[in-house]
Amino acid sequence: MSLKRIRLELARDHDYPQGSHQCGYEFTAPLDGEGHMDPGSWKQHRADCAVTRFWEGSKPELGHLVRKPGGKWAFHYDIFGDEDDDETGYRFSSERFVVGEYVSILEHDDKMRTFKVVSVANA
């Protein structure tokens, strides 16, 4: 296991027919050798698992990668805040975070959006 810095950029959707390099996430997560998130290592390194949500026209949002009941992964932006604003990764437990793969996130506006993994580097 090693901590990786992962960048996701918005894939094509209704609002962005060409996708966008200016909308997405950068986060740190422990990945195993196949690119899957490692829950055991996350427990040991959760303080290091930060996320930045960037979106054109908006200020960046800073938070952390968290694990919710049932094993779901989410981005939480306010340590002392409401979980209703968490953004949940769709099937992050089984997704592979390798360049070229696509992942989906249920964002805090209740829209499911697809993102492309554009980089994975040592954190």
C-alpha positions as CSV (number, residue, x, y, z in Angstrom):
1,M,0.0,0.0,0.0
2,S,1.1,3.5,-0.7
3,L,-0.5,6.9,-0.5
4,K,-1.4,8.3,-3.9
5,R,-2.4,11.7,-5.1
6,I,-5.3,11.2,-7.5
7,R,-6.7,13.8,-9.9
8,L,-10.2,13.4,-11.3
9,E,-11.6,15.7,-14.0
10,L,-15.2,16.1,-15.2
11,A,-16.1,13.8,-18.1
12,R,-18.6,14.7,-20.7
13,D,-22.1,15.4,-19.4
14,H,-25.2,17.5,-20.2
15,D,-23.8,20.7,-18.7
16,Y,-20.2,20.2,-20.1
17,P,-20.4,18.3,-23.5
18,Q,-16.6,18.3,-23.8
19,G,-15.9,17.6,-20.1
20,S,-13.8,20.1,-18.2
21,H,-10.2,20.3,-16.9
22,Q,-11.4,23.0,-14.6
23,C,-13.9,20.9,-12.7
24,G,-12.9,18.0,-10.5
25,Y,-11.1,16.7,-7.4
26,E,-7.6,16.1,-6.2
27,F,-7.3,13.8,-3.3
28,T,-4.9,11.6,-1.4
29,A,-5.9,7.9,-0.8
30,P,-4.1,4.6,0.0
31,L,-4.2,2.3,-3.0
32,D,-3.2,-1.3,-3.3
33,G,-1.1,-2.6,-6.2
34,E,-4.1,-2.8,-8.4
35,G,-5.4,0.7,-7.8
36,H,-8.1,-0.2,-5.3
37,M,-8.7,1.8,-2.1
38,D,-7.2,0.1,0.9
39,P,-9.6,0.5,3.9
40,G,-7.1,-0.8,6.5
41,S,-4.4,1.6,5.4
42,W,-6.9,4.4,5.3
43,K,-7.5,3.9,9.1
44,Q,-3.8,4.3,9.7
45,H,-3.4,7.4,7.4
46,R,-6.8,9.0,7.5
47,A,-5.4,12.4,8.6
48,D,-3.3,12.4,5.4
49,C,-6.3,11.7,3.1
50,A,-7.2,15.3,2.1
51,V,-9.4,16.3,-0.8
52,T,-9.7,19.5,-2.8
53,R,-12.8,20.0,-5.0
54,F,-12.2,22.5,-7.7
55,W,-14.9,23.9,-9.9
56,E,-14.6,26.8,-12.4
57,G,-16.2,30.0,-11.0
58,S,-16.1,28.7,-7.4
59,K,-13.6,28.7,-4.6
60,P,-11.9,25.4,-3.9
61,E,-13.5,23.3,-1.2
62,L,-11.1,21.5,1.2
63,G,-12.0,18.3,3.1
64,H,-11.1,14.7,3.8
65,L,-11.7,11.3,2.4
66,V,-14.0,9.5,4.9
67,R,-15.5,6.0,5.2
68,K,-19.2,5.8,5.9
69,P,-21.3,3.0,7.4
70,G,-21.6,0.1,5.0
71,G,-18.1,0.8,3.6
72,K,-19.0,3.7,1.3
73,W,-16.3,6.3,0.6
74,A,-17.1,10.0,0.6
75,F,-15.6,13.5,0.6
76,H,-16.4,15.4,3.7
77,Y,-15.7,19.2,3.6
78,D,-16.4,20.3,7.2
79,I,-15.1,18.1,10.0
80,F,-17.7,19.5,12.4
81,G,-20.5,19.9,9.8
82,D,-23.5,18.1,8.5
83,E,-23.1,14.8,6.6
84,D,-25.8,15.9,4.2
85,D,-23.1,17.9,2.2
86,D,-20.8,14.8,1.9
87,E,-20.2,13.7,-1.7
88,T,-20.3,10.0,-2.0
89,G,-18.2,8.0,-4.5
90,Y,-20.3,5.5,-6.4
91,R,-18.8,2.0,-5.9
92,F,-15.5,3.5,-4.9
93,S,-14.8,0.3,-3.0
94,S,-14.6,-1.7,-6.2
95,E,-13.3,1.0,-8.6
96,R,-9.7,1.0,-9.8
97,F,-8.0,4.4,-9.6
98,V,-5.7,4.2,-12.6
99,V,-5.2,6.7,-15.4
100,G,-7.9,6.5,-18.0
101,E,-10.6,4.9,-15.8
102,Y,-13.9,6.6,-15.0
103,V,-15.6,7.0,-11.6
104,S,-18.8,8.5,-10.5
105,I,-19.6,10.8,-7.6
106,L,-22.9,11.8,-6.1
107,E,-22.3,15.5,-5.5
108,H,-23.9,17.6,-2.8
109,D,-26.4,19.0,-5.3
110,D,-27.7,15.4,-5.7
111,K,-26.3,15.1,-9.2
112,M,-24.4,12.0,-10.2
113,R,-21.4,13.1,-12.3
114,T,-18.7,11.0,-14.0
115,F,-15.0,11.9,-13.7
116,K,-12.0,10.6,-15.5
117,V,-8.8,9.6,-13.6
118,V,-6.2,11.8,-15.2
119,S,-3.3,11.3,-12.9
120,V,-2.1,9.0,-10.0
121,A,1.2,9.9,-8.4
122,N,3.0,9.1,-5.1
123,A,1.8,11.5,-2.4
